[in-house]
Amino acid sequence: MSHVGKERVKLLNRLRRIRGQIEAIERAVEEDKECAKVLQQATSCRGALDGFIAEVIEDHIREHMVDPSAPRGDPRTVAAEELVEIVHAYLT
């Protein structure tokens, strides 16, 4: 995942926020909070993790599937960008 190195700080910050969300869920369960509040926190955490996954997939597509020297409008580049949009639509 060498391409992730370029985005390392951003990804680590996302993961730290997700860890905080998981810890909040754990506290809510330990404190016997209402189910609705626990589920809301869990759903929020799932969304954050989906966003993380989408970001890593997007970086991978752009790093390994797109030729930066390809001319504008290159069919492979267009297809890769469409794939990025699909991933974001599905995961975020």
Backbone as CSV, one residue per row, in Angstrom:
resi,resn,N_x,N_y,N_z,CA_x,CA_y,CA_z,C_x,C_y,C_z
1,MET,0.824,-1.190,0.000,0.000,0.000,0.000,0.866,1.251,0.000
2,SER,1.892,1.263,-0.816,2.797,2.404,-0.825,2.096,3.698,-1.219
3,HIS,1.067,3.598,-2.056,0.361,4.811,-2.463,-0.375,5.446,-1.291
4,VAL,-0.675,4.650,-0.280,-1.354,5.175,0.902,-0.431,6.126,1.656
5,GLY,0.866,5.954,1.487,1.831,6.814,2.164,1.602,8.282,1.895
6,LYS,1.150,8.600,0.693,0.897,9.989,0.334,-0.264,10.566,1.143
7,GLU,-1.176,9.716,1.541,-2.369,10.150,2.265,-2.358,9.664,3.714
8,ARG,-1.210,9.244,4.183,-1.087,8.600,5.494,-1.692,9.429,6.630
9,VAL,-1.345,10.688,6.713,-1.827,11.524,7.821,-3.350,11.613,7.801
10,LYS,-3.903,11.846,6.621,-5.352,11.960,6.493,-6.032,10.641,6.891
11,LEU,-5.490,9.519,6.427,-6.078,8.222,6.746,-5.945,7.892,8.232
12,LEU,-4.798,8.194,8.809,-4.618,7.942,10.245,-5.575,8.788,11.078
13,ASN,-5.791,10.029,10.676,-6.751,10.870,11.390,-8.161,10.286,11.316
14,ARG,-8.524,9.786,10.134,-9.838,9.133,9.987,-9.945,7.931,10.917
15,LEU,-8.892,7.113,10.946,-8.912,5.916,11.795,-8.986,6.281,13.273
16,ARG,-8.329,7.338,13.658,-8.384,7.762,15.065,-9.793,8.232,15.443
17,ARG,-10.468,8.912,14.508,-11.854,9.307,14.765,-12.756,8.076,14.884
18,ILE,-12.511,7.098,14.019,-13.295,5.863,14.073,-13.052,5.148,15.401
19,ARG,-11.801,5.106,15.838,-11.491,4.482,17.128,-12.252,5.184,18.253
20,GLY,-12.287,6.505,18.209,-13.036,7.264,19.212,-14.514,6.925,19.175
21,GLN,-15.053,6.746,17.974,-16.462,6.386,17.851,-16.719,4.993,18.430
22,ILE,-15.820,4.070,18.171,-15.974,2.715,18.712,-15.885,2.741,20.236
23,GLU,-14.967,3.530,20.753,-14.856,3.657,22.213,-16.134,4.253,22.805
24,ALA,-16.755,5.184,22.097,-18.019,5.772,22.559,-19.126,4.726,22.561
25,ILE,-19.134,3.866,21.560,-20.126,2.780,21.531,-19.898,1.847,22.706
26,GLU,-18.650,1.511,22.960,-18.315,0.629,24.077,-18.782,1.237,25.407
27,ARG,-18.532,2.521,25.579,-18.979,3.189,26.815,-20.501,3.167,26.933
28,ALA,-21.165,3.403,25.824,-22.634,3.410,25.833,-23.181,2.054,26.231
29,VAL,-22.570,0.997,25.738,-23.017,-0.359,26.108,-22.707,-0.620,27.573
30,GLU,-21.509,-0.244,28.024,-21.145,-0.439,29.430,-22.089,0.315,30.362
31,GLU,-22.534,1.491,29.939,-23.414,2.324,30.763,-24.892,2.001,30.541
32,ASP,-25.159,0.970,29.760,-26.529,0.512,29.505,-27.408,1.628,28.938
33,LYS,-26.864,2.345,27.961,-27.615,3.421,27.301,-28.745,2.840,26.467
34,GLU,-29.653,3.704,26.060,-30.781,3.278,25.240,-30.294,2.656,23.940
35,CYS,-31.034,1.656,23.472,-30.675,0.967,22.224,-30.576,1.950,21.062
36,ALA,-31.503,2.881,20.984,-31.507,3.832,19.870,-30.217,4.643,19.835
37,LYS,-29.715,5.052,21.010,-28.471,5.827,21.048,-27.272,4.979,20.636
38,VAL,-27.256,3.719,21.087,-26.160,2.822,20.713,-26.187,2.574,19.204
39,LEU,-27.368,2.330,18.665,-27.492,2.083,17.229,-27.105,3.316,16.412
40,GLN,-27.474,4.474,16.894,-27.112,5.705,16.191,-25.588,5.852,16.141
41,GLN,-24.926,5.584,17.252,-23.467,5.672,17.279,-22.831,4.611,16.374
42,ALA,-23.409,3.410,16.390,-22.864,2.334,15.558,-23.029,2.664,14.074
43,THR,-24.164,3.223,13.707,-24.409,3.595,12.320,-23.444,4.693,11.885
44,SER,-23.210,5.627,12.760,-22.267,6.706,12.474,-20.860,6.143,12.260
45,CYS,-20.490,5.191,13.084,-19.173,4.560,12.975,-19.066,3.781,11.663
46,ARG,-20.124,3.085,11.306,-20.120,2.334,10.046,-19.939,3.289,8.862
47,GLY,-20.606,4.432,8.910,-20.450,5.427,7.851,-19.024,5.932,7.752
48,ALA,-18.413,6.162,8.899,-17.027,6.636,8.911,-16.092,5.574,8.341
49,LEU,-16.325,4.316,8.669,-15.490,3.239,8.144,-15.707,3.070,6.641
50,ASP,-16.945,3.189,6.191,-17.218,3.137,4.752,-16.488,4.267,4.027
51,GLY,-16.464,5.446,4.623,-15.734,6.569,4.030,-14.247,6.285,3.940
52,PHE,-13.699,5.663,4.963,-12.287,5.280,4.963,-12.011,4.290,3.833
53,ILE,-12.864,3.277,3.723,-12.702,2.267,2.683,-12.776,2.915,1.301
54,ALA,-13.745,3.788,1.098,-13.897,4.472,-0.194,-12.648,5.274,-0.527
55,GLU,-12.078,5.926,0.461,-10.872,6.732,0.232,-9.698,5.862,-0.194
56,VAL,-9.519,4.720,0.455,-8.412,3.829,0.105,-8.622,3.254,-1.298
57,ILE,-9.868,2.859,-1.619,-10.156,2.339,-2.959,-9.896,3.413,-4.009
58,GLU,-10.354,4.631,-3.749,-10.144,5.731,-4.690,-8.656,5.970,-4.924
59,ASP,-7.890,6.021,-3.853,-6.446,6.217,-3.991,-5.820,5.089,-4.803
60,HIS,-6.274,3.868,-4.561,-5.738,2.715,-5.283,-6.042,2.823,-6.778
61,ILE,-7.280,3.151,-7.099,-7.668,3.285,-8.507,-6.819,4.349,-9.190
62,ARG,-6.699,5.491,-8.554,-5.960,6.593,-9.184,-4.459,6.313,-9.276
63,GLU,-3.936,5.552,-8.334,-2.500,5.274,-8.333,-2.128,4.129,-9.279
64,HIS,-2.984,3.112,-9.375,-2.606,1.902,-10.107,-3.368,1.663,-11.412
65,MET,-4.436,2.395,-11.643,-5.238,2.133,-12.835,-5.238,3.284,-13.834
66,VAL,-4.861,4.458,-13.382,-4.886,5.638,-14.254,-3.463,5.977,-14.667
67,ASP,-3.266,6.128,-15.964,-1.963,6.524,-16.489,-1.912,8.048,-16.520
68,PRO,-1.083,8.656,-15.669,-1.046,10.115,-15.617,-0.620,10.764,-16.935
69,SER,0.046,10.005,-17.805,0.487,10.576,-19.080,-0.545,10.369,-20.192
70,ALA,-1.651,9.717,-19.882,-2.684,9.466,-20.896,-3.339,10.786,-21.293
71,PRO,-3.722,10.891,-22.552,-4.369,12.132,-22.994,-5.730,12.321,-22.322
72,ARG,-6.137,13.561,-22.227,-7.429,13.895,-21.638,-8.530,13.179,-22.420
73,GLY,-9.464,12.578,-21.709,-10.554,11.868,-22.355,-10.229,10.419,-22.683
74,ASP,-9.050,9.953,-22.251,-8.673,8.565,-22.467,-9.749,7.650,-21.884
75,PRO,-10.241,6.667,-22.645,-11.331,5.817,-22.164,-11.042,5.113,-20.837
76,ARG,-9.810,4.704,-20.623,-9.473,4.023,-19.353,-9.531,4.997,-18.182
77,THR,-9.072,6.206,-18.397,-9.117,7.222,-17.345,-10.564,7.591,-17.039
78,VAL,-11.364,7.744,-18.072,-12.782,8.062,-17.883,-13.458,6.936,-17.109
79,ALA,-13.160,5.685,-17.478,-13.758,4.537,-16.786,-13.312,4.485,-15.321
80,ALA,-12.051,4.793,-15.071,-11.553,4.793,-13.690,-12.253,5.862,-12.865
81,GLU,-12.450,7.031,-13.432,-13.149,8.101,-12.711,-14.611,7.721,-12.458
82,GLU,-15.238,7.048,-13.424,-16.607,6.573,-13.219,-16.648,5.552,-12.091
83,LEU,-15.637,4.696,-12.035,-15.560,3.706,-10.961,-15.415,4.382,-9.599
84,VAL,-14.606,5.419,-9.530,-14.457,6.173,-8.280,-15.804,6.743,-7.852
85,GLU,-16.541,7.292,-8.794,-17.871,7.836,-8.475,-18.814,6.753,-7.972
86,ILE,-18.765,5.582,-8.589,-19.620,4.469,-8.163,-19.260,4.037,-6.750
87,VAL,-17.971,3.915,-6.478,-17.529,3.526,-5.127,-18.031,4.529,-4.099
88,HIS,-17.882,5.810,-4.399,-18.343,6.842,-3.459,-19.853,6.795,-3.275
89,ALA,-20.591,6.568,-4.368,-22.044,6.487,-4.268,-22.471,5.296,-3.425
90,TYR,-21.761,4.209,-3.547,-22.120,2.985,-2.831,-21.699,3.028,-1.363
91,LEU,-20.530,3.588,-1.085,-19.994,3.527,0.266,-20.198,4.774,1.105
92,THR,-20.507,5.903,0.489,-20.642,7.105,1.312,-22.030,7.691,1.195
